[in-house]
């Protein structure tokens, strides 16, 4: 801190105020100090910081976006728990995490971080470690950090096994594509569950029946169009999520293909739209994942009993509706 203060031409107290987010520093000085902190890779000692000041009373919630159902539901589970504990939530919607995570150690304005289904790169993981505060993951996993999630392999297996038991042997999967730069486990795990269910029934895994596209609101429809273009289209389709499955239903409807008499469709989530579309799905408890993640964060901060299990897996279950059934003879 003395080095930063000397280079910036200010007192150590001013550097401390900038690092803690306290008022009383001009924007110009604040910018200059943050630039020096970044240049010197200076990180506040967590132990010294706790001795010199009280906790911030804030927890950061980091997610790729807030508009989709899953993220909104997880957030709805997090906020009441933090509010009841007298803590504020700083919600960060981070589309591209590099700049956000690069500045995070210098800001140090929170006592813990809850990462919601965010595919974290190696650089971003190191920046989180530099914070020196508890990190909890909801809707996924990140190394050995505490997490709350579902078993995505088991959820996919539940969906595909239902299709197999309905008599289908040519089953497709529409999956979300991932990149090596941003590894994200649910698409990989759900593909594994799909393949495991097929293998368990003695069915071949035809690569032509797996379509992987970058996430978008229309990816399910575009993928279904590709599947319908095959010489032998599938008789059943497993979508990565309910939103993907609903996109597939749109293409089937436009093609005049009856569901489920000609093609069955199943998703994962139990999104509110699934009930409106009478979509068969595997329910995952999204809001409960947020609730449990917030409780984990509190326990790690000393606000509750120490967690008996820092890695929580919540159950999923099949919800059968009208989009699946046996083929017409």
C-alpha angles and dihedrals in degrees: 000000000000090000092051091047093050093049092046094045093235137108124273087245090061091050089049092052091051093049092048094045093242121156126245099078125104118243091243093053092043091053092047093050093047090051091052092047090053093045092051093041087231116175125186114245105248092212094050091044093054091051094050100045144016123259118283095238091224136107122199119226111198121193136154093241141342103217102079120085098245096054093043091050093049090049090050087058095048102048101060092050092052092043092053088051092052093249129132124225122223104202115204119193102201119185096170111022103194098086093038095050092042090063097038100089092052093051098051092173097142139065096216141002128227111198112200116206091314117153100228121203124218091259092050091049091054090050090053090051090053090061091072092213131111115280119201125185124212120194096012144019136266116193109290097333114128111268145178118210146131126257098259092187091056093044092054091045090054091053097046095041088056090055091048091050088052088062102262121141101167103065125166131201127212107202138181112248119236130198129220089239093059109030113195119182106207096072091046093045094046091050088052091051090050092052093044092054092050093048091048089057093046092248123142120245103234109200090208088066094060115081118183120189135166111270115273138138091259101040093104092056094045092048092049089052088057093048092050088053092063119107087238108029119201123264092213135030131203113201124206088233140359090261089056091047092051089053089054090051090055092056092046091050092050090049090052093240112149119235123243097357092069103013131017122209131198133174141181128248111044088239112188089253089060092070092046091052092041087237121173108232147158108249118227118189099236099168091046089055089059093046093051093044091054091048090050091052091050093049091051089053092052094256095122144000114320110265112263089202119022091190110065123186115192121205127253128202139192119257110197117208137153103294096076132059143112121306119262109260 
